[in-house]
């Protein structure tokens, strides 16, 4: 999942609701100063994308914007087209042929607040003048996820199996800082990794437990404070290591 937040709308202000507005961000020092023609990447032609999106439960409001962001995987150039969120789709301006990562970001009408971000999809533009149909899978506006991995070691740092510590599972307890409501997700210990069910956009205190076969805690992590900042965000918590004597 992309976690880029390319706030091109900051440069546009009240022009957010226009279509076909394209912005190029070129980080290649050997390129053409942000102009794809200067860099020679449009010599083989251009094509467009007809992009559609679906939100769960829907657009934040009638004035929110949808930014269709296409990043060329060869040049790292980023192109942004901006539409009304409630339109549910739109056709981009012409893009140089190539392979792209494409995703949608939902913002306020000023472009300075990110409400939600879709997962990226792979799109290949390989025919001059074509219009490629791109469907962005439905994504959440009000909820996000935490992802984590875990490992079990002995006092010397050698890896242990779940069976060796008699563990049947690993849980993560996410306590909402505003409501004090706790949500618990339980995973199979042997999986070594997990992603929580959706939780509301908010600040959380997180604790991870290694559980025995009766769901009692064999080991507990130090509490951590983390935020879900926008819809559909996957916050990678990294690895939790538990030491057993």
N, C-alpha and C positions, 0 to 999 in steps of 0.2 A: 504494500500500500504506500502511495506517495504521501510524504508529509511536507512537501513544499507548500509554501503559501506565497504565491507570486501576486502581490497586491498591485497589479497594474492599474487597477481602478483609482488608486490614489492620484494618478497623474491625470485622470479624466474628469473628476468631480461630477458635475451634473450631466456629463455626456454618457454616463454608464448605461443608459437604456437604449443606446443605438446599437445596431447590428453591423457586422462586418468590420468592426474597428480592430485593427491588428497591431500588436506591439511586439517588437523583436528585442530579445535580450541576448546579445552575443558575447559569450565569455572567452571566445577563441581569439587570442592576440594576433593570430595569423589570418584572421578572417577579414571581411570587408567593412569593418566599422558598424556592424549591425545590419547592413544591407545585403540580403541574400544574393542579389545579382552581383555585387562586388566580390563576394566570396566564390562565385562561380557555381553555386549549388543548385541553380535553377536552369542550367544549360540543357538538362534533359526534359524540362517541362514542369508544369505545376498541376495540382489537382485540389479539390475541395473536399470537405467532410460535411455530411448531413448528420448532425449529432442530436440525439434525444436523451432525456434524463427523466427519472422518476424518483420522487422523494417520499420517505416514510416519516411522518404522516403527510407531509406536503410542504409547500413553500412557507417560510416563516411569516410572511405577509405579502400583500399585493405589490409592494414596492421593492422587494428584494431582487437582487440580480444574480444571474448565473454566468460565471466566467468559464468558458470552454478553453482549456489550456492544453496545448500540443507542444511537446518537447521532442525535437529531432534527436534521435539516439546517436547519430553520427557526429553532428555538429554542436549538440547541446543548446542550440537556439530554442528559445521559447516564444511561441505565438499565442496571443490571447484574443478571443472574440467574446464580446459581452452582450448578453440578452436579458430580457425580463425573465425571472425565474418561472413565472406562471405560464410562459409560452410553451415550456416543456421540450423545446428543441429549436434548432436553427442551423443554417448553413454557414460555414466559415468562409472567410476570404480565401483566395488561392494560396496554396502552400507549396514550397518546393517538394518535388518527389522524394520519397525516402520513408524510413521506418520511424514511427512516432510512439511515444507514451502519451495517452490522452486521458484527461480527467476533468471533472467539473468541480468548481468551488462556488458555494452559495454565500453571498455577502449582503450587507445592507446596501441601500442605494448610493451611499457615499463611497463604498468600497473599502471602508476602514474597519470593518468588523467581519470576521469570518464565522459563519453559522455552521457550515458543514462542508465536507470534502469527500468526494467519491473515491473509490479505488481506481487505479489506472488500468486502462485496457491497451492492448497492442494494436496498432493500426499501420498498415502498409499502403502507402500511396505510390503506385507503380505504373499508372497509365495517365499520360498527359491529357488534361481536360476532363477527367472522370470526376464523379462525385461519389465518394465512398460513404456508405451508410454505417454509422457508428451508434450502437446502443449502449448507454452506460447502465450497468445493473443498478437496481433500486438501492438507495443508501439512506441511512438514518440521519435525521436532523437534530434530534434532542438527546441522543444517547451515543456512547462510545464504548470502548473495550480496554481491558488491561491484558497484556500478554506476558508470560513468564516462563522460565525454565528453572529446574532444580537439580541438585546433585547431592549425593550422600557420600561422605568420606569418613575414614577412621582418624584417630588422633595424629597419625603420620601422614595424612593427606591422600592415602590410597582409596580408590573408589570402592564403595560398598553397593551391593544390590539391595533392592527393596526387601527381598526375602530375608536377607541377612540382618536387617534391623526390624523385621516383623512389621513392616509397614504395608497397609492396604491402600493408602490414599494420601493425597496432599490437598489441602484446602487453602483458599485465599478469602479473607474476610475484609470487605471494603465498607468502611463506615463513612457515611456522608457527613461532612463537617457542618452542614447547615441544618440537617434534619435529625442527625444522630441515628438514622436508619442504617442498619447493617445488612449487607447482601453477602451470602456465602456461596462460593463455587467450589465443588469438590471434583478432583481429577484422580485418575488411576495413577498410582505412584510410578509404575513402570513406564508410563508414557514419557516422562521426563520434561514435558512441556504442556502448556495449556493456554487457552484464551477464554476469558470470562464471558458470561452472558452480557447483553447490553446493560449499561448503567447510565443514569442521567448525567448530563454535562454538569459537573460540580467538582468541588475539592473533596478529597478522600484521605482517610488514614487507613493504611493497608497492613495486614499481618498475614504471614504465610505459616501454616502448620504442617508438619509431617505427622500423619495419623497412624495409630496402630489398627489392628483388625477390629477393634471395638469403637473406633473413631475418637479415641482419646489422644491427646497431643503427646507425641514423643519428642518433638522439638519445635520451637517457635522462633520466628524471625524477630528482629528488632522492628518496631513500627516505623512505617515510612509514610510521608505525606506526598501525595501526587494529585495532579489535576487532569480531568477530562475537559479540554478547552473548547472543543467544537464537535459537532455531530459526526459520527462514523470514525472518529479518531481512534487509532490503536496505539496505546501507550506501551512501549516495550520496557518492562521493568528489569530486564536482564536476568541473570542467574542468581538463585538463592542456594547457598551451600550450607548444608547441615552436617555438623561433626558429631560422630558417635564414638564413645569409648569402647 
